[in-house]
Amino acid sequence: MLGIGQKFPTFSMQACVSLEKGKEFKTISNADMKGSWAVVFFWPLDFTFVCPTELAEFNKEFKNFKARDTKVFGVSCDSHFVHHAWRTHHADLKGLEYPMLADIKKELTGALGVLHPADQVPLRATYIVDPEGIVRWVSVNDLSVGRNVKEVLRTVDALQTDELCPCNWEKGQDTLTV
């Protein structure tokens, strides 16, 4: 699995970015991450049960990521057409403000090493990538356990201080001095 301090892989893939007719799809690449912090999170499959709770929670917190100059990208191995259908038919996903990338060839999930060994679907991996494209944080959950989006935000805050942050540190608290 690609880890801390490594360069996030180069990628380019179709994404569902809207439900507006004629503006549904766009090619997204790592160039879209350049110059800002990014959260790239993976989910196993569209039209499942835990996954929409995570996508909806990332969307609920989208304004907080944006306030931290942090872009959000969601990825699964379903096609951009399947993403569009899921967004169309799931009330909690209609208004997503971030792109749903379609890694149908499993190139990015493969390069990161986040495919479930037996099921060959993405694990619930979350990467925080700095403005230079370097992985600064990775968290991976098993297929059955959803992630904590507030912890992702807390970690973005901690990384952006560029200081030592103690256990359970939250934005606004003192950092450690040496």
N, CA, C and O of each residue as an XYZ file, in Angstrom:
712
protein
N       0.845     -1.178      0.000
C       0.000      0.000      0.000
C       0.892      1.243      0.000
O       1.876      1.313      0.736
N       0.535      2.216     -0.831
C       1.263      3.476     -0.884
C       1.079      4.193      0.447
O      -0.032      4.252      0.974
N       2.152      4.733      0.987
C       2.072      5.308      2.316
C       2.581      6.734      2.433
O       2.811      7.435      1.447
N       2.743      7.121      3.671
C       3.139      8.475      4.047
C       4.470      8.851      3.399
O       5.411      8.058      3.367
N       4.526     10.082      2.882
C       5.748     10.605      2.299
C       5.949     10.247      0.842
O       6.894     10.723      0.213
N       5.074      9.414      0.292
C       5.205      9.021     -1.107
C       4.353      9.925     -1.993
O       3.358     10.501     -1.552
N       4.766     10.033     -3.240
C       4.031     10.833     -4.219
C       2.737     10.118     -4.592
O       2.742      8.926     -4.898
N       1.627     10.856     -4.565
C       0.348     10.276     -4.981
C       0.433      9.977     -6.470
O       0.966     10.787     -7.228
N      -0.083      8.825     -6.906
C       0.068      8.421     -8.313
C      -0.615      9.376     -9.295
O      -1.591     10.053     -8.972
N      -0.066      9.396    -10.486
C      -0.690     10.120    -11.594
C      -1.923      9.338    -12.035
O      -1.887      8.112    -12.140
N      -3.010     10.055    -12.290
C      -4.235      9.399    -12.748
C      -5.031     10.351    -13.629
O      -4.851     11.568    -13.571
N      -5.899      9.791    -14.431
C      -6.854     10.552    -15.235
C      -8.020      9.620    -15.509
O      -7.837      8.532    -16.056
N      -9.224     10.044    -15.129
C     -10.394      9.186    -15.337
C     -11.666     10.013    -15.413
O     -11.709     11.170    -14.994
N     -12.687      9.395    -15.952
C     -13.994     10.028    -16.032
C     -14.615     10.116    -14.640
O     -14.378      9.268    -13.779
N     -15.405     11.151    -14.444
C     -16.090     11.333    -13.171
C     -17.488     11.872    -13.416
O     -17.740     12.593    -14.382
N     -18.375     11.509    -12.529
C     -19.706     12.115    -12.503
C     -19.595     13.342    -11.613
O     -19.252     13.229    -10.436
N     -19.886     14.521    -12.174
C     -19.709     15.765    -11.432
C     -21.010     16.543    -11.244
O     -21.043     17.539    -10.521
N     -22.076     16.090    -11.893
C     -23.328     16.845    -11.847
C     -24.478     15.969    -12.325
O     -24.267     14.929    -12.949
N     -25.679     16.399    -12.027
C     -26.864     15.766    -12.605
C     -27.475     16.649    -13.690
O     -28.473     16.283    -14.311
N     -26.864     17.818    -13.911
C     -27.372     18.747    -14.922
C     -27.112     18.209    -16.329
O     -25.988     17.839    -16.671
N     -28.170     18.173    -17.133
C     -28.087     17.629    -18.493
C     -26.976     18.329    -19.278
O     -26.916     19.557    -19.335
N     -26.103     17.525    -19.878
C     -24.998     18.044    -20.667
C     -23.751     18.382    -19.869
O     -22.702     18.668    -20.446
N     -23.856     18.352    -18.537
C     -22.707     18.684    -17.673
C     -22.433     17.576    -16.658
O     -21.807     17.815    -15.626
N     -22.900     16.369    -16.954
C     -22.829     15.267    -15.993
C     -21.423     14.749    -15.749
O     -21.096     14.340    -14.635
N     -20.574     14.763    -16.797
C     -19.291     14.075    -16.727
C     -18.137     15.005    -17.061
O     -18.281     15.982    -17.795
N     -16.980     14.661    -16.491
C     -15.774     15.448    -16.724
C     -14.580     14.537    -16.468
O     -14.649     13.639    -15.629
N     -13.502     14.762    -17.177
C     -12.263     14.046    -16.899
C     -11.560     14.738    -15.735
O     -11.345     15.950    -15.756
N     -11.206     13.954    -14.724
C     -10.501     14.464    -13.541
C      -9.141     13.781    -13.491
O      -9.026     12.581    -13.740
N      -8.119     14.556    -13.168
C      -6.775     13.991    -13.039
C      -6.102     14.557    -11.797
O      -6.654     15.418    -11.112
N      -4.906     14.063    -11.521
C      -4.183     14.582    -10.370
C      -3.834     16.060    -10.570
O      -3.528     16.746     -9.595
N      -3.872     16.564    -11.800
C      -3.667     17.995    -12.036
C      -4.748     18.828    -11.341
O      -4.513     19.987    -10.999
N      -5.934     18.240    -11.133
C      -7.022     18.945    -10.438
C      -6.733     19.105     -8.945
O      -7.381     19.902     -8.267
N      -5.770     18.353     -8.439
C      -5.394     18.434     -7.027
C      -4.254     19.433     -6.796
O      -4.048     19.908     -5.679
N      -3.535     19.737     -7.846
C      -2.301     20.510     -7.738
C      -2.498     21.846     -7.037
O      -3.431     22.593     -7.335
N      -1.596     22.131     -6.095
C      -1.588     23.429     -5.436
C      -2.514     23.565     -4.252
O      -2.552     24.624     -3.625
N      -3.263     22.524     -3.925
C      -4.110     22.601     -2.732
C      -4.095     21.246     -2.025
O      -3.661     20.240     -2.588
N      -4.562     21.240     -0.816
C      -4.710     19.981     -0.095
C      -5.830     19.194     -0.757
O      -6.734     19.773     -1.358
N      -5.766     17.881     -0.644
C      -6.812     17.046     -1.234
C      -7.097     15.852     -0.329
O      -6.197     15.290      0.294
N      -8.361     15.487     -0.274
C      -8.792     14.248      0.361
C      -9.333     13.372     -0.760
O     -10.253     13.759     -1.480
N      -8.748     12.189     -0.896
C      -9.200     11.224     -1.888
C      -9.678     10.004     -1.114
O      -8.897      9.336     -0.437
N     -10.974      9.725     -1.225
C     -11.503      8.582     -0.479
C     -12.141      7.578     -1.430
O     -12.679      7.940     -2.476
N     -12.067      6.315     -1.043
C     -12.531      5.205     -1.859
C     -13.664      4.478     -1.150
O     -13.665      4.355      0.075
N     -14.622      4.000     -1.926
C     -15.680      3.156     -1.389
C     -15.800      1.918     -2.267
O     -15.436      1.958     -3.442
N     -16.311      0.807     -1.709
C     -16.341     -0.462     -2.446
C     -17.220     -0.465     -3.691
O     -16.738     -0.756     -4.786
N     -18.490     -0.150     -3.540
C     -19.433     -0.272     -4.661
C     -20.585      0.714     -4.532
O     -21.017      1.037     -3.425
N     -21.073      1.185     -5.659
C     -22.296      1.987     -5.682
C     -23.489      1.065     -5.373
O     -23.374     -0.158     -5.449
N     -24.611      1.660     -5.030
C     -25.861      0.949     -4.755
C     -25.692     -0.065     -3.621
O     -26.238     -1.167     -3.677
N     -24.939      0.317     -2.602
C     -24.767     -0.531     -1.425
C     -25.284      0.215     -0.207
O     -26.038      1.177     -0.352
N     -24.897     -0.206      0.988
C     -25.562      0.287      2.193
C     -24.724      1.240      3.034
O     -25.214      2.305      3.412
N     -23.481      0.893      3.338
C     -22.614      1.769      4.131
C     -22.119      2.936      3.281
O     -22.019      4.064      3.764
N     -21.813      2.662      2.023
C     -21.208      3.661      1.137
C     -21.978      4.978      1.045
O     -21.356      6.034      1.160
N     -23.293      4.971      0.845
C     -23.966      6.268      0.722
C     -23.922      7.089      2.008
O     -24.000      8.317      1.956
N     -23.799      6.431      3.159
C     -23.702      7.206      4.404
C     -22.398      7.993      4.425
O     -22.350      9.118      4.921
N     -21.340      7.392      3.882
C     -20.042      8.075      3.839
C     -20.051      9.209      2.817
O     -19.589     10.311      3.111
N     -20.574      8.947      1.618
C     -20.614      9.982      0.596
C     -21.447     11.169      1.062
O     -21.071     12.322      0.849
N     -22.570     10.883      1.696
C     -23.427     11.957      2.203
C     -22.724     12.758      3.300
O     -22.871     13.978      3.365
N     -21.966     12.083      4.158
C     -21.268     12.786      5.240
C     -20.137     13.656      4.696
O     -19.937     14.772      5.175
N     -19.396     13.165      3.705
C     -18.370     14.013      3.076
C     -19.026     15.242      2.458
O     -18.469     16.338      2.521
N     -20.202     15.070      1.863
C     -20.902     16.206      1.269
C     -21.392     17.177      2.342
O     -21.319     18.394      2.168
N     -21.887     16.634      3.442
C     -22.348     17.478      4.555
C     -21.198     18.345      5.077
O     -21.411     19.491      5.472
N     -19.983     17.798      5.078
C     -18.811     18.520      5.579
C     -18.035     19.237      4.475
O     -16.973     19.804      4.733
N     -18.561     19.215      3.235
C     -17.832     19.774      2.099
C     -17.416     21.223      2.335
O     -16.284     21.602      2.032
N     -18.322     22.031      2.871
C     -17.993     23.445      3.103
C     -16.826     23.589      4.069
O     -16.041     24.531      3.954
N     -16.702     22.670      5.019
C     -15.586     22.717      5.965
C     -14.265     22.332      5.308
O     -13.219     22.887      5.646
N     -14.303     21.383      4.370
C     -13.096     21.065      3.604
C     -12.711     22.251      2.724
O     -11.540     22.620      2.638
N     -13.710     22.839      2.074
C     -13.452     23.982      1.191
C     -12.849     25.150      1.978
O     -11.953     25.834      1.484
N     -13.334     25.376      3.188
C     -12.803     26.451      4.028
C     -11.338     26.218      4.390
O     -10.634     27.154      4.767
N     -10.882     24.981      4.275
C      -9.494     24.624      4.572
C      -8.663     24.485      3.292
O      -7.579     23.902      3.310
N      -9.182     25.028      2.180
C      -8.530     24.918      0.879
C      -8.196     23.463      0.569
O      -7.100     23.147      0.105
N      -9.166     22.578      0.834
C      -8.987     21.141      0.640
C     -10.057     20.633     -0.314
O     -11.254     20.766     -0.058
N      -9.603     20.047     -1.419
C     -10.510     19.483     -2.403
C     -10.849     18.049     -2.004
O     -10.036     17.354     -1.393
N     -12.045     17.621     -2.353
C     -12.509     16.267     -2.036
C     -12.798     15.530     -3.337
O     -13.438     16.057     -4.246
N     -12.302     14.284     -3.399
C     -12.518     13.415     -4.550
C     -12.944     12.054     -4.037
O     -12.253     11.464     -3.206
N     -14.069     11.545     -4.515
C     -14.517     10.205     -4.168
C     -14.252      9.256     -5.323
O     -14.383      9.642     -6.484
N     -13.878      8.016     -5.019
C     -13.497      7.061     -6.067
C     -14.055      5.680     -5.758
O     -13.991      5.210     -4.622
N     -14.604      5.035     -6.787
C     -14.877      3.599     -6.733
C     -14.567      3.024     -8.107
O     -14.199      3.763     -9.021
N     -14.708      1.744     -8.256
C     -14.411      1.087     -9.532
C     -15.644      0.966    -10.417
O     -15.585      0.338    -11.474
N     -16.756      1.556    -10.001
C     -17.943      1.599    -10.850
C     -17.724      2.644    -11.946
O     -16.895      3.540    -11.788
N     -18.453      2.539    -13.043
C     -18.309      3.507    -14.133
C     -18.954      4.841    -13.766
O     -19.749      4.928    -12.830
N     -18.599      5.861    -14.512
C     -19.206      7.181    -14.296
C     -20.704      7.145    -14.596
O     -21.466      7.938    -14.041
N     -21.127      6.240    -15.462
C     -22.562      6.094    -15.748
C     -23.299      5.490    -14.542
O     -24.410      5.907    -14.213
N     -22.673      4.515    -13.896
C     -23.268      3.922    -12.689
C     -23.316      4.972    -11.579
O     -24.311      5.072    -10.860
N     -22.237      5.759    -11.437
C     -22.247      6.853    -10.455
C     -23.440      7.785    -10.709
O     -24.150      8.174     -9.782
N     -23.639      8.128    -11.967
C     -24.739      9.032    -12.320
C     -26.087      8.418    -11.946
O     -26.946      9.095    -11.381
N     -26.268      7.153    -12.257
C     -27.524      6.476    -11.918
C     -27.738      6.453    -10.409
O     -28.852      6.683     -9.937
N     -26.683      6.177     -9.653
C     -26.793      6.132     -8.187
C     -27.173      7.503     -7.647
O     -28.063      7.625     -6.805
N     -26.488      8.537     -8.140
C     -26.818      9.898     -7.696
C     -28.262     10.248     -8.037
O     -28.958     10.881     -7.243
N     -28.703      9.838     -9.210
C     -30.061     10.154     -9.667
C     -31.105      9.503     -8.771
O     -32.155     10.093     -8.513
N     -30.826      8.289     -8.292
C     -31.832      7.499     -7.589
C     -31.652      7.441     -6.072
O     -32.432      6.772     -5.394
N     -30.652      8.120     -5.527
C     -30.456      8.119     -4.072
C     -30.554      9.560     -3.579
O     -29.719     10.399     -3.915
N     -31.565      9.833     -2.791
C     -31.847     11.206     -2.352
C     -30.647     11.878     -1.685
O     -30.430     13.075     -1.878
N     -29.865     11.133     -0.905
C     -28.728     11.725     -0.186
C     -27.549     12.056     -1.092
O     -26.607     12.719     -0.658
N     -27.585     11.604     -2.344
C     -26.440     11.802     -3.241
C     -26.723     12.786     -4.376
O     -25.816     13.125     -5.136
N     -27.939     13.236     -4.497
C     -28.304     14.118     -5.617
C     -27.476     15.399     -5.650
O     -27.100     15.862     -6.727
N     -27.189     15.974     -4.492
C     -26.507     17.271     -4.450
C     -25.026     17.209     -4.120
O     -24.485     18.162     -3.559
N     -24.358     16.116     -4.453
C     -22.928     16.018     -4.141
C     -22.153     17.174     -4.764
O     -22.369     17.533     -5.921
N     -21.252     17.746     -3.982
C     -20.467     18.888     -4.453
C     -19.058     18.501     -4.881
O     -18.274     19.369     -5.265
N     -18.726     17.240     -4.822
C     -17.406     16.774     -5.228
C     -17.578     15.693     -6.298
O     -18.635     15.069     -6.384
N     -16.547     15.472     -7.111
C     -16.657     14.478     -8.186
C     -16.588     13.044     -7.679
O     -15.910     12.734     -6.699
N     -17.317     12.181     -8.384
C     -17.280     10.732     -8.151
C     -16.468     10.124     -9.289
O     -16.970      9.978    -10.404
N     -15.210      9.769     -9.010
C     -14.317      9.254    -10.038
C     -14.570      7.775    -10.296
O     -14.902      7.011     -9.390
N     -14.401      7.394    -11.567
C     -14.684      6.030    -12.012
C     -13.373      5.327    -12.377
O     -12.873      5.463    -13.494
N     -12.833      4.584    -11.429
C     -11.577      3.848    -11.639
C     -11.892      2.457    -12.182
O     -11.521      1.449    -11.581
N     -12.582      2.410    -13.330
C     -13.076      1.128    -13.850
C     -11.952      0.174    -14.246
O     -12.152     -1.041    -14.247
N     -10.791      0.694    -14.577
C      -9.655     -0.174    -14.914
C      -8.841     -0.555    -13.669
O      -7.886     -1.326    -13.752
N      -9.233     -0.005    -12.526
C      -8.577     -0.276    -11.239
C      -7.103      0.122    -11.245
O      -6.281     -0.486    -10.560
N      -6.786      1.146    -12.024
C      -5.404      1.608    -12.105
C      -4.988      2.367    -10.847
O      -3.915      2.113    -10.299
N      -5.824      3.293    -10.386
C      -5.468      4.062     -9.194
C      -5.553      3.194     -7.947
O      -4.639      3.206     -7.123
N      -6.629      2.448     -7.801
C      -6.752      1.569     -6.632
C      -5.633      0.535     -6.613
O      -5.139      0.170     -5.546
N      -5.235      0.063     -7.787
C      -4.125     -0.880     -7.878
C      -2.800     -0.234     -7.507
O      -2.006     -0.819     -6.770
N      -2.553      0.985     -8.022
C      -1.303      1.690     -7.725
C      -1.180      2.009     -6.237
O      -0.081      2.007     -5.683
N      -2.310      2.280     -5.598
C      -2.310      2.586     -4.169
C      -2.282      1.321     -3.316
O      -1.908      1.368     -2.144
N      -2.674      0.197     -3.897
C      -2.714     -1.059     -3.142
C      -3.896     -1.149     -2.205
O      -3.781     -1.720     -1.121
N      -5.043     -0.591     -2.603
C      -6.214     -0.567     -1.724
C      -7.379     -1.421     -2.242
O      -8.533     -1.179     -1.889
N      -7.072     -2.414     -3.077
C      -8.110     -3.354     -3.509
C      -8.220     -4.490     -2.498
O      -7.211     -5.044     -2.061
N      -9.445     -4.831     -2.131
C      -9.661     -5.973     -1.243
C      -9.104     -7.212     -1.939
O      -9.417     -7.451     -3.105
N      -8.279     -8.008     -1.244
C      -7.601     -9.125     -1.903
C      -8.536    -10.172     -2.506
O      -8.208    -10.751     -3.542
N      -9.665    -10.428     -1.903
C     -10.580    -11.451     -2.423
C     -11.647    -10.844     -3.337
O     -11.905    -11.361     -4.424
N     -12.264     -9.749     -2.893
C     -13.396     -9.176     -3.630
C     -12.990     -8.245     -4.772
O     -13.806     -7.950     -5.645
N     -11.735     -7.778     -4.775
C     -11.226     -6.891     -5.817
C     -12.056     -5.625     -5.991
O     -12.244     -5.139     -7.106
N     -12.551     -5.098     -4.867
C     -13.206     -3.793     -4.826
C     -12.380     -2.928     -3.877
O     -11.640     -3.460     -3.049
N     -12.495     -1.605     -3.983
C     -11.701     -0.762     -3.098
C     -12.071     -0.956     -1.625
O     -13.245     -1.070     -1.272
N     -11.060     -0.989     -0.796
C     -11.276     -0.884      0.641
C     -11.697      0.554      0.934
O     -11.597      1.417      0.062
N     -12.156      0.812      2.124
C     -12.554      2.177      2.503
C     -11.306      2.965      2.886
O     -11.063      3.252      4.058
N     -10.529      3.304      1.873
C      -9.269      4.019      2.078
C      -9.489      5.520      1.952
O     -10.297      5.976      1.143
N      -8.761      6.278      2.761
C      -8.801      7.733      2.715
C      -7.371      8.244      2.710
O      -6.566      7.876      3.565
N      -7.064      9.091      1.745
C      -5.740      9.706      1.633
C      -5.866     11.204      1.783
O      -6.759     11.818      1.198
N      -4.976     11.798      2.564
C      -4.828     13.252      2.582
C      -3.508     13.538      1.879
O      -2.456     13.018      2.247
N      -3.599     14.388      0.847
C      -2.453     14.702      0.005
C      -2.179     16.202      0.110
O      -3.099     17.015      0.021
N      -0.906     16.561      0.301
C      -0.567     17.981      0.464
C      -0.486     18.681     -0.898
O      -0.574     18.019     -1.932
N      -0.319     20.007     -0.915
C      -0.308     20.750     -2.182
C       0.805     20.343     -3.151
O       0.723     20.649     -4.341
N       1.832     19.667     -2.668
C       2.917     19.195     -3.540
C       2.655     17.780     -4.055
O       3.489     17.220     -4.767
N       1.505     17.196     -3.703
C       1.157     15.867     -4.181
C       1.734     14.731     -3.357
O       1.801     13.595     -3.825
N       2.150     15.029     -2.134
C       2.735     14.025     -1.244
C       1.671     13.513     -0.270
O       0.926     14.298      0.316
N       1.609     12.197     -0.104
C       0.674     11.581      0.840
C       1.117     11.936      2.253
O       2.259     11.691      2.641
N       0.194     12.516      3.017
C       0.499     12.915      4.385
C      -0.263     12.101      5.433
O       0.104     12.108      6.608
N      -1.319     11.399      5.015
C      -2.129     10.597      5.946
C      -2.881      9.550      5.153
O      -3.375      9.820      4.058
N      -2.966      8.353      5.712
C      -3.721      7.262      5.101
C      -4.498      6.556      6.199
O      -3.978      6.308      7.287
N      -5.739      6.240      5.900
C      -6.562      5.436      6.802
C      -7.324      4.448      5.936
O      -7.864      4.812      4.891
N      -7.365      3.194      6.377
C      -8.059      2.170      5.604
C      -8.939      1.350      6.526
O      -8.474      0.807      7.529
N     -10.219      1.264      6.178
C     -11.174      0.455      6.924
C     -11.551     -0.774      6.106
O     -11.473     -0.767      4.877
N     -11.959     -1.823      6.802
C     -12.491     -3.004      6.147
C     -13.802     -2.627      5.449
O     -14.351     -1.551      5.686
N     -14.287     -3.501      4.606
C     -15.476     -3.218      3.801
C     -16.715     -2.906      4.634
O     -17.557     -2.118      4.203
N     -16.845     -3.499      5.802
C     -18.087     -3.378      6.568
C     -18.140     -2.178      7.510
O     -19.176     -1.929      8.126
N     -17.032     -1.422      7.635
C     -16.986     -0.344      8.629
C     -16.772      1.010      7.956
O     -15.761      1.236      7.291
N     -17.744      1.903      8.141
C     -17.624      3.245      7.591
C     -16.602      4.078      8.338
O     -16.310      3.834      9.508
N     -16.063      5.068      7.640
C     -15.033      5.938      8.239
C     -15.650      7.106      8.980
O     -16.856      7.338      8.898
N     -14.815      7.845      9.707
C     -15.237      9.007     10.466
C     -14.758     10.263      9.738
O     -13.571     10.588      9.778
N     -15.667     10.965      9.079
C     -15.312     12.132      8.286
C     -14.813     13.271      9.174
O     -13.945     14.040      8.760
N     -15.345     13.385     10.380
C     -14.855     14.428     11.293
C     -13.385     14.192     11.658
O     -12.641     15.151     11.861
N     -12.962     12.931     11.743
C     -11.559     12.629     12.006
C     -10.693     13.029     10.810
O      -9.554     13.462     10.988
N     -11.218     12.889      9.607
C     -10.474     13.326      8.421
C     -10.279     14.837      8.486
O      -9.178     15.327      8.236
N     -11.333     15.581      8.819
C     -11.224     17.037      8.967
C     -10.234     17.414     10.064
O      -9.419     18.318      9.882
N     -10.300     16.728     11.195
C      -9.388     17.003     12.300
C      -7.937     16.791     11.866
O      -7.046     17.555     12.236
N      -7.724     15.750     11.083
C      -6.370     15.449     10.628
C      -5.892     16.480      9.609
O      -4.722     16.864      9.634
N      -6.764     16.935      8.719
C      -6.407     18.023      7.799
C      -5.980     19.243      8.615
O      -4.952     19.856      8.329
N      -6.771     19.593      9.627
C      -6.425     20.736     10.479
C      -5.041     20.563     11.100
O      -4.230     21.489     11.088
N      -4.776     19.389     11.637
C      -3.497     19.127     12.298
C      -2.345     19.225     11.300
O      -1.328     19.857     11.586
N      -2.497     18.607     10.140
C      -1.438     18.656      9.138
C      -1.182     20.078      8.657
O      -0.038     20.450      8.396
N      -2.228     20.862      8.539
C      -2.064     22.229      8.045
C      -1.391     23.153      9.054
O      -0.930     24.232      8.682
N      -1.325     22.756     10.317
C      -0.591     23.593     11.288
C       0.904     23.501     11.049
O       1.646     24.430     11.367
N       1.354     22.375     10.485
C       2.781     22.085     10.296
C       3.530     22.140     11.633
O       4.709     22.490     11.688
N       2.819     21.787     12.701
C       3.391     21.760     14.047
C       3.106     20.403     14.678
O       2.425     19.564     14.089
N       3.630     20.200     15.873
C       3.382     18.965     16.617
C       2.017     19.045     17.286
O       1.756     19.967     18.058
N       1.157     18.098     16.997
C      -0.199     18.092     17.544
C      -0.374     16.857     18.424
O      -0.184     15.736     17.953
N      -0.736     17.045     19.698
C      -0.888     15.911     20.605
C      -2.141     15.084     20.295
O      -2.980     15.469     19.480
N      -2.236     13.959     20.958
C      -3.390     13.077     20.847
C      -4.681     13.864     21.080
O      -4.762     14.678     22.000
N      -5.666     13.620     20.258
C      -6.994     14.237     20.349
C      -6.985     15.749     20.122
O      -7.962     16.427     20.442
N      -5.898     16.277     19.576
C      -5.814     17.712     19.288
C      -6.935     18.110     18.348
O      -7.282     17.369     17.429
N      -7.499     19.287     18.585
C      -8.509     19.855     17.713
C      -8.157     21.292     17.391
O      -7.477     21.967     18.163
N      -8.626     21.754     16.241
C      -8.355     23.115     15.794
C      -8.697     24.129     16.890
O      -9.764     24.073     17.500
N      -7.772     25.048     17.121
C      -7.961     26.060     18.150
C      -7.222     25.736     19.444
O      -7.001     26.615     20.277
N      -6.844     24.479     19.606
C      -6.076     24.102     20.798
C      -4.599     24.365     20.566
O      -4.149     24.503     19.429
N      -3.850     24.431     21.667
C      -2.415     24.637     21.579
C      -1.731     23.424     20.967
O      -2.117     22.281     21.210
N      -0.710     23.700     20.170
C       0.151     22.634     19.668
C       1.314     22.500     20.648
O       1.448     23.296     21.577
N       2.147     21.495     20.432
C       3.272     21.247     21.334
C       4.490     22.064     20.912
O       4.730     22.274     19.723
N       5.240     22.513     21.881
C       6.499     23.188     21.603
C       7.636     22.350     22.169
O       7.513     21.720     23.219
N       8.725     22.363     21.453
C       9.876     21.545     21.873
C      10.895     22.401     22.577
O      11.934     21.899     23.006
